[in-house]
């Protein structure tokens, strides 16, 4: 299984001229940094800082015991889709005190992935609410933390998810699994923008 710690990266092409922006959002500690890190073909930029006892008085860490670092601005990665199209991935911080950054990150976004920890489904409601507010198409990906299994129907019901929104399972640590999440999003964007003017032509389902 490919892991987020792998240093094997595909060299970047010099001909890409069309950048497509995707945002990965979700609650605190759901694996957004891990997903960006696992799938990016470049060494991702991240703004992780060590968590301290002072932060425990501000952030709800009850569901993420053992987490030692947290994103304080955003993560950034890149994937080449073909000779002329690249996908720029932005991972948003999950803590409530950083939510003010989300609206800026959503600017110019083609679509989004809402990453969910099914042990803490309620932490994902805000992300879905903001994306719906902005009219940004998105999919939902349930990251595998080894907790109790839930049916997709139960998760959709808990999130009050529109039946047209794709719901998939993933392991954010695994490159192939993260790639499938993005492929699902790309297909959803192609379907969403079919027959209407899109900010950019939806890319083909190709990952280097």
N, C-alpha and C positions, 0 to 999 in steps of 0.2 A: 504494500500500500504506500502510495506517495504520501509524504507528510509535509507539514508546514515548515519543517526545519530543513528541507532539502535545499541545497545550493545550486542544483542543476537548473539553469535558466537558458531559454532560447535567445540567441542574439536578436536585437531589434533590426528591422529593415529600415532603409533610409528613404523609402518612397511614400510612406504613409502621409496622406494629406487630409484625411477626414477623421476627426476625433469625436467619439460618441461617449457621452457621460452617463455612468450608472452609479447609483448610490446604494450602499448596503446599510440598512437601519435596523433598529431593534432595541430591546431593553439592555440594561447593564449586565455585562458578562455573558451574552448569548453566543459569542464567537465571531463577531464582525471582523476584528483584527486578524483572527486566525484564518478566516475565509479569504480575505484579501491577500494575506501572506502566502497561503497555499496555492493560489491560482495565478498570481502575478508572474509574468515572465521577467520582470526586473526585480531587483532587490527593493521591496516596497518601502516607501517613506512612511514612518509612523511617529506618533507623538505620545508614546507611552511614558508615563511617569510612575515611580514607585508609590504604592498606596501606603499611607501612614495612619496612625491612630487618630490623627486630627480629622481625616476624611471620613472616618466611621461616624462622626457626629453629624455629617452632612448627607452622605450617601447611604442607602439601604444595602448593606452587605450581607444580609441574612441568608440570601440565596446563593451567594458566591463565595462562601468560606474557602480559604486557600488561594484566592486570587491575589496576586502580589503586585500587579501593575495595571494601569488603566489608561485609556486614550483620553487626552485632554483637548484635542483639536480635531484631527481627522487622520485616517489612514489613506494612502494613495498607492495604487498599483496600475499596471498597464498590461493589456493583452492584444496581440496582433490578430485581427480577424482575417485579413487578406492583404494584398499588396498595397491597398490604398486606404484601408479602414482599421483604426485602432480603437479599442475600448478602454476608457479611463475609469477606474474603479475608485470610489470614495467611500470609506467607511466612517460613519458618523458616531460620535461618542454617545454612550447610552444613558449616562446619569442625567437626572432631571435638570441639574444646574447648568448643563451644556445644551439643553434643547433649543436655546435661542439661536444656536448655530445652524440648526437644521434648515430653516427657511432659506438661508443663503446657499447652503449646499444643494438644495433642491433646484435652484435657479439654473436653467439650461439642461436639466436632467431629462434624458430620454425615457428612463424607467428606473425601477428600484426593486431590490430584494428586501423583504422583511424577514429577518432571521428570528426564529422563535425557539425558546427553551420551553418544552411542553410542561415542565415542572412549575413554570412561572408564566403561564399564558397571559395573565393580566398585564404583564410588563410590555406587551406588544401592542396594546390598544392605542396608545398615543401615536406610535409610528403610523399605524393604519389610518387613524383619524387625520393626521397631517397630510399624508399622501392623497387621501380622498379630497381634502380641502384644496390642495393644489391641482387636482385633476391629473395626477401623475400615475400612469399605469404601473402595476407592481405584481409580483408573485410573492407567495409565502413559502419559506423553506424551514422545516423543523429540524434543528440541529440535534444530533444524537448525543445525549449526555448519559445514556444508560439507565434512564428512569423508566417508570412503568409505560408500557405501550398504550397509545391512544389511537382509536380509529380516526381516519380523515373526517368522517362525518361528525364525530364528537368535537374535533378541533375546529372545524368550520362553524359549528354551532356556538362554541365558546367564544370565537372571534367575531361572530355575526358576519361571516365572510360572504361576499357576493359569489354566487355559484360560477361566475365567469372568471374569477381569479384562480389561477393554478395554485395547487398546494402540493409540495413535494417533500420527501425526506432527504436528509443529507448528513454527511459527516464533514464538518468544515475543515478538519485536519487533513483530509484526503483530497489531493489535487483533482483526481478524476471525478469525485463526487461534487466538488465545487464547480467544475466545468459543466457538469450536467445541470446544475442550478442555473448557470448563466445561459446555457443553450435553451432551457425552458423559458427563461425570461425573453431571450431574443425571439423565439417563436411567438410568444405572447405579444410582443411589440409588433411583430409583422402582422399578426391578426388584428391587433388593436388599430393600427394605422392604415390598414388596407382600405382603399377607397377614400382616404382623406389626406389632406396636406400634413406631412410630418416634418419635424425640425430637421431631420436628416433621413436619408434612405435607410430603412432597416437593413442591417448587415446580414450576410449569409451565415449559416450555422457552421462556421469553420473556426477551429482553434489550433494554433500552432503549438 
